Amino acid sequence: MPEYLCRWYTVFCMKKLNSKTSLILIVAVFAIVLCVALIIVIHGYRSQVKWYSDYETARDYALKTDRDIFLVFEGSSWDESSSQLLADILDKESFLGIIGKKYVPCRLDIPLDDGETTFSDQQNKNLELSRIFAIPEVPTILFLTAYNQIYDTVSYTPGTAYEVIEKAVADATEKSKQIASLNDMLIHTSGVEKVTVIDKLVSITPQDYIFQFYNLINTIPELDPKNESGLVGKYTLIITHVTSLEMLFNGNAEGAAKVYAEAAENPLFKPEEKLEAYYKAATMCYYGGLNELLKEYLTKAIAADPESENASILRNTLDSYIAEELESASTIQNSEQK
């Protein structure tokens, strides 16, 4: 090959190589810049997510941003489990990044109420909220809408893995979509269809918090007067439970029992629902020491669904109760004779 062609070919190859190298360098630099920008954005996002220490402030922000609330009742100043929850999970920046996408994080300090300590206004507000939400212990974690509708909880004990809580958050986020859909359906349905929506809503809510739907549940007998849904008995028992307990707490055990006994006569009740109502009536009698009435209601409970397993259990309970009464009466009689 002529010398001038060799030089031309060498220059051409160098230019081509430089062109490819430049392209690779440009792509590499762009990738690095993109990664750095992404890191800055993520870091900036995380730094914007913060723990609120006042529930109403957190709720206002949740309403404005169309988010739910991740609510923690904790007592890290005196409770070891709360301290560990904070150290192992809640105080980690990565966790804030996870919950900040969907939730407004709120952490309420619940002081140890020893009856002597004077609390700050904020601590008093937190204590009152713990009573309103019926918090049994600290720490307790709730997922709720900005309209105070609780739809999930997370159990935490010392040693619970970070991944367990992370999965619970993911599961609650999926459930929140169901809740939003059902809440929307409540607005656009009526009659029996609305009853089934209420039932679905109650069914996916933790049992400790179903009474937040008491007003809705109270509408079911009117929405479904013929019990086409088959759910009237189930929810009438829940309504009756609230009324009965109120009477019992006010010292009226006989009235508490009577409320259940009257509910048992509802012609829409299934046999197993009648049995349950009479059994609950007998339970109220037990708390009030109304022995004769207790036996009467247990007998009616058995007759309501005689072939069921529960009737068999109640039959044994009634027999044992009567046997104990007879033994007690015999003991008293023998003591008096002596």
Salt bridges, closest charged atoms under 4 A:
GLU3 OE2 - ARG7 NH1 3.01
ASP54 OD1 - LYS125 NZ 2.72
ASP68 OD2 - LYS102 NZ 3.63
GLU74 OE2 - ARG107 NE 3.84
ASP91 OD1 - ARG107 NH1 3.01
GLU93 OE2 - HIS43 ND1 3.79
ASP113 OD2 - ARG131 NH2 3.95
GLU128 OE1 - ARG131 NH1 3.52
ASP152 OD1 - LYS175 NZ 3.70
ASP171 OD2 - LYS167 NZ 2.89
GLU174 OE2 - LYS177 NZ 2.99
ASP184 OD1 - HIS188 ND1 3.67
ASP199 OD1 - LYS234 NZ 2.89
GLU276 OE2 - LYS280 NZ 3.23
GLU292 OE2 - LYS295 NZ 3.12
GLU296 OE2 - LYS300 NZ 3.54
GLU325 OE1 - LYS295 NZ 2.80
